[in-house]
Amino acid sequence: MRATLIYGAGDVRVEDVPDPRLHEPTDAVVRVLRSCVCGSDLWPYGAKEHAAEGDRIGHEFLGVVEEVGSEVSGLGRGDVVVAPFVWADNTCDFCTEGLQTSCRHGGQWGAPGVDGGQGEAVRVPQAQGTLVKLPVGEDSALLPSLLTLSDVFPTGHHCAVTAGVGPRTTVTVVGDGAVGLSAVLAAKRLGAERIILMGRHTDRTDLGREFGATDVVAERGAEGVEKVKELTGGDGTHAVLECVGLKPALETAFGVVRDGGVVSRVGAPQYSDVPMDGGLFMRNITLTGGVAPARAYIEELLPDILDGKVEPGRVFDRAVGLDEVPDGYQAMADRKALKVLIRP
Ligand SMILES: [Zn+2]
């Protein structure tokens, strides 16, 4: 089969790799219907040291079950399924607590010996715990929105949930990438009435407004903080959803959070030290968030997509075939595409 490999910064290739087969009785093989490129794939695409051997990449996919191992129940050939961005047994103590990203028998797509999502097919470890059956056909128009259940929609939701977003909270979202826009959608879905979106790409913030943002602040840094304060009577918002992962975004988040408020970060942090000084202590600021256990949220978010109440798939603004995946990476890196859908 064909699959995507990353060799180093700026070097993504689509090559022949071995066809996936069942290794363990808990495995399934899934033929990929849709995959996509993640903002977090752009970190290695920007900085990975070059290697002679490529690494498999891609952690968001939905597809059709082709084969299941003898210990997999509840799934069968022909089922349309979505996979969260890590695989997990969904039965251990961490999974039971809703933290499938810490599963004792789980792991990451594209790790050594594990397929990545940006290919024609995937061997899915712990298939019964990992995969969620979708009540749609292979040609459903909902596939792009259902694909966001792999990562960006649950990640935006996790950010809003850990920040305590609800009808009584005001919200600032830092970042107008696919996760930031998903966080706007999630905050709106959880009842927030005031949602300030910080971002400077008008096409993206326009979609953010359609997703529920009530105000857009294009300014960055101190100027952006000042603007949010102006909009909130000088106080900032109860919840701040940091969806970038760079230190200036986190500093902005601390600048716009209201005293006693919560900053949640779901942007994969590209910094090591967190600037939480005595000033934030005196203001009773909480920092939370982290990698989203997408699996924990899929059943909760699925009905609203099936009913058409939310359309998180609108974050995809470009679709490519498998051979054009390298162009898709470059388009996202150049900010010419918000999020690239892959049809293998
Ligand atoms: Zn587990």
Residues whose N, C-alpha, C, O or C-beta is under 5 A from the ligand:
A	BS01	ZN	A88 D89 N90 T91 C92 C95 C103 R104 H105
